[in-house]
Amino acid sequence: QGKSTPMSEFIQKIKSNDPSLVTIMLDGRKDVSNDEWSRLFDALESNSHLTHLSLVDCGLSNETALPLILALVENETLFQMNLSNNPEITNKTGKMLVKVLNQSNTVLKYVFIGGTNISTKVSENIADIVADRDENLKLAKIQAERQKKISELLSFSASDKMSSSSKRLSARLLQID
């Protein structure tokens, strides 16, 4: 995909909601104007087929990423987005992304932001939000919590003292007689 296809072609395909276009990889495209990025992201807002968008090392900044974040408010199909290695993307964009993910976009499940200048705290916040959307990660989290409870229960030994409230019901009933 990437470097040989003119941006105008991608913009037109996204704008016309081309069902054959489900993945766009524009990695390394630094020759794109702010206006072209803006038109691409504006078209993404109403597109209902694109599921994967990769913009690794595209020289994106907070200014160029703003229309993308705004498009995520309405977009209902994009579930993977890669913004890695765009160091001019900072917490300003990261915090807007958190807000959009919390308030309106429930579809995006994978967001890659390594190599940006989004802080660890904001990055972790984004990761937590999208992790709750991934059924496998959600299941793994539940399994880990369950395993922890089992380990705690199994670590109870005969020498440990039991509180009266933790005795078996049958044992407590015998005390009443």
N, C-alpha and C positions, 0 to 999 in steps of 0.2 A: 504494500500500500504506500505508505510514507512519502518519500522525497520526490518521486517522479510524477505523481499525480498532482495537478494544479489544485490549490485550495478552493478555487471557484467551483470545481467539480464536486468536492466534498460538501461544500456549502449547499450546492444545488440538490445533491442526493439527500442530505439531511432535511432540507427544507421541503422537498417533495415527498418526504416520508418513504423513501425507497425501501421496500421490505427485504431486499437482498443485502442491505448495509446494516449489519448487526455489530460489527467491530471496526473501529478506526484506530490505527496506530500511526501517529504523527511524530513519533520519537525523533528528536534531533532537528526538527524543522524550526530553524531560527530565522528563516527568511520571510516569515509571515508578519504582515503589518498588524497593528492593534485593531484596525478597522476590520480586517479579515477574521481575526480571532473573535471579535465582537459579533460579526455576522454569523459565524459558525455556531457560537454559543447561543445566540438568539434563536437560531433555527432548531437547536437541540431542545429547547423548551417544550415544543409541541411534538417532537418526534416520538413515535411509539414503537420503533423497531430496534434502535441502537441500544445494545446492552453493555458493550465494553468500549471505553475510551482511554487511550494511552497517549499521554503528552509528556513523556520523559525527555528532559533536557531540551526544552523548547524555548528557553529564555523567558518564560512567563513571569509576570510580576503580580503584585496585588492588583494593580490597575487592569491588567489584561485578564486576570482570573475573576474579577468581579462579575462580569456577565455570565460566566460559567456557574458560579455559585448561585446567582439569581435564577438561572435556567433550572437548577436542581429543585427549586421550589415547586415548579409545575411538572417536571419530567417524571414519568412513572415507569420507565423501562430500564434506565441505566443502572446496572447494579455493580459495575466495577469501573473504577476510575484511578488512573495512575498519573500523579503529578510529580513524581520523583525527579530529583536533580534539577529543580528550578529554584535556586537559592534566593531569588528575589521575592519568593512567596514567603510571607512572614505570619506572625500571630494574627495580624489584621484579617487575613484571609482565613486562617485556621479557626478563629473565633466565629466568623460569619458561617463557616461550614458547620461548626458545632450547633449553632443556632438553627440553621436550616435542617440539619439531621434530627434535631430534637423536636422542632415545631411542625415541619411539613413534609420532608422527604422520608418515607419509610421503606423505600426500595433499595437504596444504595447499601450494599453489604460489604464491599471491599474497597478501601481507600488507601492508596500507597502514597506516602508523603516524605519518604526518606530523601535526604539531600536538599530539603527545603530549610528555611529558617523558622519553622514553626516549633515552638518550645516543646520540651518533653511533656510538660503538664498538659498542654493543649492536644498534643499528639496522642497521649494516653486517653484523654477524654474522647477523642474521635474513635480510637480503637475500642474503647468500652462500648460506645454507642453501637458501632457496627457489629461487634462481637455478639451482642444480644440479638442480632438479626440472623445470625448464622446458626442454623439448627444443629450442625455438628459441634460447634463451639459451645452452644448452649447445653447440649447433651453432655459434653465433656466436663463442663462446669458442675452440672448436677451430679455426675458420676464422682467427681473429685470430692464434692461436699459429702456425698453418701459414704465414700471410702473413709473420709476423715471421721465421721460419726461411728462407723463400724470399728475403726482402730481405737477410738476412745472407749467404746464399750468393751472391746476385747482386752484393753489394758487394765481393766478392773480385776483385782485379785481378791482371794479369800481373806487376806489380812486387811483389806480396805474396810473402813467402817461405813455402814449404810445408814442413811437418815431414816427415820421412821416412815416418812412419806414415800421412800423408794422401796419399802418392803412389798412383797407380793400381797395382793388383796387377800388371798387365802390365809396368809400368815397373820395379817391384821385382823381378820375375822375370828381367828382362833384366840387372839388376845382378848377379844370382847367377852367371850364365854367365861 
